[in-house]
Amino acid sequence: MKKRVFSGIQPSGILHVGNYLGAIRNWVELLDTHDCIFCIVDLHAITVPYEPAEMPGRILDAAAGYIACGVDPARCTIFVQSDVHEHTELAWYFNTVIPVAYLERMTQYKEKSAQFSEHVTMGLLDYPVLQAADILLYKAEIVPVGEDQVQHIELARDVARKFNNRYGGIFPEPAARVGSGARILGLDGQAKMSKTLDNYIAVTETPEEIWRKLSTAVTDPARKRRTDRGNPDVCNIFSLHRLFSSAGEQARVAEGCRTAGIGCLDCKRILADNIARELAPVRERHAALKGKRDFIEGVLREGACRCGEIARGTIREAKAAMGLLR
């Protein structure tokens, strides 16, 4: 039997290059070798302020983005988290075995608490427990994630271990699979690529839009003039070259940077062309999905049906082990 994979992204609308490199390109590599379940995690998205009227459209945009990026629904399962209510039920069972202190030390909780200081809810604190439930509900063994989520997968392992120690060995301890684009900084070169911070490139943007955004992106701060020599190892633009450019181009750009043989704009132009080239099929598939809401909704319904069946079986097991099944 194929090992089961589970992963998900919050519905923030159209996906950006950080999502593509940090998660989805990693997902596509697993489609033919694993039993893949990919989720649009809308319940996680409501732990911070959001506009309810926009959420349905954001969910559909995320689903279209998955498919456009190569997540083929014929070779995997795609569904919406809130369509399978067992996620929240299992999260409550897990809440009874995991100490609060484990949650309070989560880096993302600390960061989000600072960012949304007036909206620090129990949902924000409990986010990693729900994430553990997402994964363990399907007894997934592999979780493709970005580098920033590895701590949460470690907590999911803690949850599985504590539940198993108390009630018997039901859940596997999942392993994180971090892709080559593990941590993608935004165009400011400081923070993670994010729509909230407006430092992103969307996967559906045209070559002209990609160039417009890259042309003003932060590079090596030591290069203030065209004739200054730079250090590609500290340049965020060069870190993107490592993910989009060939080995030969990377070597030429690095040498040109160190010797001032090429300027930052030249470096950005090469990168812009390479990003546009790789994302061209994504743009085409996304354009083809416009107006196909019924198809996308059908994919999500079918996914929820399959996942609901798996989830009900896991919940029965958990309740029986906990003495809750009469």
C-alpha positions as CSV (number, residue, x, y, z in Angstrom):
1,M,0.0,0.0,0.0
2,K,1.1,3.5,-0.7
3,K,2.0,5.7,2.3
4,R,-0.5,8.4,3.0
5,V,0.4,12.1,2.6
6,F,-1.6,15.0,4.1
7,S,-1.0,18.7,3.7
8,G,-3.0,21.9,3.4
9,I,-2.8,25.6,2.8
10,Q,-5.1,28.4,4.2
11,P,-7.5,29.9,1.6
12,S,-6.0,33.3,1.0
13,G,-7.2,33.5,-2.6
14,I,-4.8,33.1,-5.5
15,L,-1.6,31.2,-4.4
16,H,1.8,32.9,-4.5
17,V,5.3,31.8,-5.3
18,G,6.0,31.0,-1.7
19,N,3.0,28.6,-1.6
20,Y,4.2,27.0,-4.9
21,L,7.8,26.5,-3.9
22,G,7.3,25.8,-0.2
23,A,4.4,23.3,-0.6
24,I,2.7,22.6,-3.9
25,R,5.7,21.8,-6.0
26,N,6.6,19.3,-3.3
27,W,3.0,17.9,-3.4
28,V,3.1,17.3,-7.1
29,E,6.3,15.2,-6.8
30,L,4.3,12.8,-4.6
31,L,1.2,12.2,-6.6
32,D,2.1,9.0,-8.3
33,T,4.0,7.4,-5.4
34,H,1.8,8.1,-2.4
35,D,-1.9,8.3,-1.4
36,C,-2.2,12.1,-1.3
37,I,-4.8,14.1,0.5
38,F,-4.6,17.9,0.2
39,C,-6.9,20.2,2.2
40,I,-8.0,23.8,2.0
41,V,-7.8,24.6,5.7
42,D,-10.5,27.2,6.2
43,L,-10.9,26.5,9.9
44,H,-7.3,27.6,10.4
45,A,-8.0,30.7,8.4
46,I,-10.6,32.0,10.9
47,T,-8.2,32.1,13.8
48,V,-7.3,35.7,12.7
49,P,-9.5,38.5,11.6
50,Y,-11.1,38.0,8.1
51,E,-14.0,39.1,6.0
52,P,-16.7,36.3,6.0
53,A,-18.3,37.4,2.7
54,E,-14.9,36.8,1.0
55,M,-14.3,33.3,2.3
56,P,-16.3,31.3,-0.2
57,G,-14.5,32.9,-3.1
58,R,-11.1,32.5,-1.4
59,I,-11.8,28.7,-1.0
60,L,-12.7,28.3,-4.7
61,D,-9.7,30.4,-5.7
62,A,-7.4,28.2,-3.6
63,A,-8.9,25.0,-5.1
64,A,-8.4,26.4,-8.6
65,G,-4.8,27.3,-7.7
66,Y,-4.1,23.8,-6.5
67,I,-5.3,22.3,-9.7
68,A,-3.6,24.9,-11.9
69,C,-0.3,24.2,-10.1
70,G,-0.5,20.6,-11.1
71,V,-2.3,19.0,-8.1
72,D,-4.3,16.7,-10.4
73,P,-7.7,15.7,-8.7
74,A,-7.6,12.5,-10.7
75,R,-4.5,11.4,-8.9
76,C,-5.2,12.7,-5.3
77,T,-8.0,13.9,-3.0
78,I,-8.7,17.6,-2.6
79,F,-11.3,18.8,-0.1
80,V,-12.3,21.6,2.3
81,Q,-11.5,21.2,6.0
82,S,-14.9,22.4,7.4
83,D,-16.7,20.0,5.1
84,V,-15.5,17.1,7.4
85,H,-16.7,17.9,10.9
86,E,-14.6,15.1,12.4
87,H,-11.5,17.4,12.3
88,T,-12.9,19.5,15.1
89,E,-14.1,16.4,17.1
90,L,-10.7,14.8,17.0
91,A,-9.1,18.1,18.0
92,W,-11.2,18.1,21.1
93,Y,-10.1,14.6,22.1
94,F,-6.5,15.6,21.5
95,N,-7.0,18.7,23.7
96,T,-7.4,16.4,26.7
97,V,-3.9,14.8,26.3
98,I,-1.7,17.7,25.3
99,P,-0.5,20.2,27.9
100,V,-1.2,23.9,27.4
101,A,2.5,24.7,28.0
102,Y,3.3,22.8,24.7
103,L,1.1,25.2,22.8
104,E,2.3,28.4,24.5
105,R,5.9,27.7,23.3
106,M,4.9,27.5,19.6
107,T,6.8,30.1,17.6
108,Q,3.8,30.8,15.2
109,Y,1.5,31.4,18.2
110,K,4.0,34.0,19.6
111,E,4.3,35.7,16.2
112,K,0.6,35.8,15.5
113,S,-0.1,37.0,19.0
114,A,2.2,39.9,18.4
115,Q,0.8,40.6,14.9
116,F,-2.9,40.4,16.1
117,S,-2.5,41.5,19.7
118,E,-6.1,42.5,20.0
119,H,-7.4,39.2,18.6
120,V,-5.5,36.5,20.6
121,T,-8.1,33.8,20.8
122,M,-8.2,30.2,22.0
123,G,-8.4,29.2,18.3
124,L,-5.0,30.8,17.8
125,L,-3.5,28.9,20.7
126,D,-5.2,25.7,19.7
127,Y,-4.2,25.9,16.0
128,P,-1.5,23.2,16.3
129,V,-3.9,20.7,17.9
130,L,-6.3,21.2,15.1
131,Q,-3.4,20.7,12.7
132,A,-2.5,17.5,14.5
133,A,-6.1,16.3,14.1
134,D,-6.1,17.2,10.4
135,I,-3.1,14.9,9.9
136,L,-3.9,12.1,12.3
137,L,-7.5,11.8,11.3
138,Y,-6.2,10.2,8.1
139,K,-3.3,8.5,9.8
140,A,-1.0,10.2,7.4
141,E,2.7,9.2,7.7
142,I,4.2,12.1,5.6
143,V,3.4,15.8,5.8
144,P,4.9,18.0,3.2
145,V,5.4,21.5,4.8
146,G,7.4,24.6,4.8
147,E,10.2,25.1,7.3
148,D,8.0,27.3,9.5
149,Q,5.6,24.4,10.1
150,V,8.1,21.7,11.2
151,Q,7.5,22.6,14.9
152,H,3.8,22.0,14.4
153,I,4.5,18.5,13.0
154,E,6.7,17.8,16.0
155,L,3.7,18.7,18.2
156,A,1.5,16.4,16.1
157,R,4.0,13.6,16.9
158,D,3.8,14.5,20.6
159,V,0.0,14.4,20.4
160,A,0.0,10.9,18.7
161,R,2.5,9.6,21.3
162,K,0.6,10.9,24.3
163,F,-2.7,9.6,23.0
164,N,-1.2,6.2,22.2
165,N,0.4,5.9,25.6
166,R,-2.9,6.6,27.3
167,Y,-5.3,4.8,25.1
168,G,-3.4,2.3,22.9
169,G,-1.5,2.5,19.6
170,I,-4.0,4.0,17.2
171,F,-2.1,6.9,15.5
172,P,1.2,6.8,13.6
173,E,3.8,9.5,14.3
174,P,3.9,11.6,11.1
175,A,7.1,12.9,9.6
176,A,7.6,16.3,8.1
177,R,8.9,16.4,4.5
178,V,10.5,19.8,3.8
179,G,10.9,20.7,0.1
180,S,13.7,22.5,-1.6
181,G,11.8,25.8,-1.3
182,A,11.5,25.4,2.4
183,R,11.5,29.1,3.5
184,I,10.7,31.6,0.9
185,L,11.2,35.3,1.8
186,G,9.2,38.0,0.2
187,L,10.4,40.7,-2.1
188,D,11.3,42.8,0.9
189,G,14.0,40.2,1.7
190,Q,13.0,40.3,5.4
191,A,9.7,38.5,6.1
192,K,8.1,35.3,4.7
193,M,6.3,35.9,1.4
194,S,2.8,36.9,2.3
195,K,-0.2,38.6,0.8
196,T,-0.8,40.4,4.1
197,L,2.6,42.1,3.8
198,D,2.2,42.6,0.0
199,N,5.7,41.2,-0.7
200,Y,4.6,38.4,-3.0
201,I,4.4,37.3,-6.6
202,A,1.1,35.4,-7.4
203,V,1.4,32.2,-9.5
204,T,-1.0,33.7,-12.0
205,E,0.7,37.0,-12.7
206,T,1.8,37.9,-16.2
207,P,5.5,38.3,-17.2
208,E,5.0,42.1,-17.1
209,E,3.6,41.9,-13.6
210,I,6.4,39.6,-12.4
211,W,9.0,42.0,-13.8
212,R,7.3,45.1,-12.3
213,K,7.4,43.5,-8.8
214,L,10.9,42.1,-9.1
215,S,12.4,45.3,-10.4
216,T,11.9,47.0,-7.1
217,A,12.7,43.9,-4.9
218,V,15.5,44.2,-2.3
219,T,18.9,42.7,-3.2
220,D,22.3,42.7,-1.5
221,P,22.3,45.9,0.6
222,A,26.1,46.3,0.0
223,R,25.5,46.9,-3.7
224,K,24.5,50.6,-3.8
225,R,26.0,51.3,-7.3
226,R,26.2,49.2,-10.5
227,T,30.0,49.0,-10.1
228,D,29.9,47.7,-6.5
229,R,30.7,44.0,-6.0
230,G,28.1,41.9,-4.3
231,N,27.6,38.7,-2.4
232,P,25.0,36.4,-3.8
233,D,24.9,34.3,-0.6
234,V,23.1,37.2,1.2
235,C,20.9,38.3,-1.7
236,N,17.3,37.2,-1.6
237,I,17.0,37.5,-5.4
238,F,19.8,35.0,-5.8
239,S,18.0,32.6,-3.4
240,L,15.1,32.6,-5.9
241,H,17.6,31.9,-8.7
242,R,18.5,28.7,-6.9
243,L,14.8,27.6,-7.2
244,F,14.0,28.9,-10.7
245,S,17.3,29.1,-12.7
246,S,19.5,26.4,-14.2
247,A,22.8,25.5,-12.5
248,G,24.7,27.2,-15.4
249,E,22.7,30.4,-15.0
250,Q,23.2,30.4,-11.3
251,A,26.9,30.1,-11.7
252,R,27.0,33.0,-14.2
253,V,24.8,35.3,-12.1
254,A,26.8,34.5,-9.0
255,E,30.1,35.3,-10.7
256,G,28.7,38.4,-12.3
257,C,27.5,39.6,-8.9
258,R,30.8,39.0,-7.2
259,T,32.8,40.8,-9.9
260,A,30.2,43.5,-10.6
261,G,30.1,42.0,-14.1
262,I,26.3,42.3,-14.1
263,G,24.0,44.7,-12.2
264,C,21.1,43.9,-9.9
265,L,18.6,44.8,-12.6
266,D,20.3,42.4,-15.0
267,C,20.1,39.7,-12.4
268,K,16.4,40.4,-11.7
269,R,15.6,40.3,-15.5
270,I,17.0,36.8,-15.8
271,L,15.1,35.7,-12.8
272,A,11.8,37.3,-14.0
273,D,12.1,35.5,-17.3
274,N,12.7,32.2,-15.6
275,I,9.8,32.6,-13.2
276,A,7.5,33.6,-16.0
277,R,8.6,30.6,-18.1
278,E,7.9,28.1,-15.3
279,L,4.6,29.6,-14.3
280,A,3.3,29.9,-17.9
281,P,1.5,26.5,-17.7
282,V,0.0,27.5,-14.3
283,R,-1.4,30.7,-15.8
284,E,-2.8,28.8,-18.7
285,R,-4.5,26.1,-16.6
286,H,-5.9,28.7,-14.2
287,A,-7.4,30.7,-17.1
288,A,-9.0,27.5,-18.4
289,L,-10.6,26.9,-15.0
290,K,-12.4,30.3,-15.0
291,G,-16.1,29.7,-15.3
292,K,-15.8,26.1,-14.3
293,R,-17.1,26.5,-10.8
294,D,-19.3,23.4,-11.0
295,F,-16.2,21.3,-11.8
296,I,-14.3,22.7,-8.9
297,E,-17.2,22.2,-6.5
298,G,-17.5,18.6,-7.8
299,V,-13.9,17.9,-7.0
300,L,-14.3,19.3,-3.5
301,R,-17.5,17.3,-2.8
302,E,-16.0,14.1,-4.0
303,G,-12.9,14.8,-1.8
304,A,-15.1,15.5,1.2
305,C,-17.0,12.3,0.6
306,R,-13.9,10.1,0.6
307,C,-12.3,11.9,3.5
308,G,-15.5,11.8,5.5
309,E,-15.6,8.0,5.2
310,I,-12.0,7.7,6.4
311,A,-12.6,10.2,9.2
312,R,-15.7,8.4,10.6
313,G,-13.7,5.2,10.9
314,T,-10.9,6.9,12.8
315,I,-13.3,8.6,15.1
316,R,-14.9,5.3,15.9
317,E,-11.5,3.9,16.8
318,A,-10.6,6.8,19.0
319,K,-14.0,6.8,20.8
320,A,-13.8,3.1,21.4
321,A,-10.2,3.4,22.8
322,M,-11.4,6.3,25.1
323,G,-14.4,4.4,26.4
324,L,-16.9,6.8,24.6
325,L,-18.4,4.2,22.2
326,R,-21.4,2.4,23.7
